Amino acid sequence: MIKILFKYCVVGGFNTALHWISFAVVYHFLHGTQAVSNLVGFCIAVTFSFFANAKWTFNAEQTTLRYFMYVGFMGCLALAFGFMADKMQFNPLITLIGFTITSLVIGFLYSNFVVFRKKV
């Protein structure tokens, strides 16, 4: 389990960079809200994350169903977090840090026990 968590965190590092850069572009240059910026950043990063985690972290088959399960669940989390940030008027950096931590923990649990679980 520690090896899988380590791999998930490595992929998460790259995923986070993609997410943060995308968020910054949409928020600062395209003047999107935090909700939209977080969702766009998520969508770009989650596609990388899904394929990297399926192949390298979990050694699992990359199916359309798994992709949509992962993207759908994590997308709802990203959008909800962004809406909350907008309503509470969080600084965008707080939004990014908070979502990064939240999605790392919840995303690992969801990936390990639902999306990429090994069938017994």
C-alpha positions, 0 to 999 in steps of 0.5 A: 500500500505504501508503494502505491501511495508513493506512486500516486503522490508522484503522479499527483505532483505532475497533476498538481503542476498541470492543474495550477498552471491551467487554473492561473491561465483561466483565472488571471488571463481569461478572467474566469471565476474560481469555480470555472478556473478550478474545473478547467484546471482539473479537467486538464490535469485529471486526464493525465492523472487517470492514464498515468495512475492506471498504467503506472500506479495501479497497473489497471486496465484503462476503460471508458467506464473507469475514466468517467467514474474517476473524472465524474467524481473528481470533477464534482469535487473540483466544482464544489470546491470552486463554488465554495471558494467563490461563495466564501471569497477565498484567495485563489491560492487558498483554493488551490492549496485546499483543493490539492490536499482534499483531492489527494486524500479523497482521490487516492481513497476513491481510486484505490478502493473504487476505480482501480480496485483489484477484483478478488 
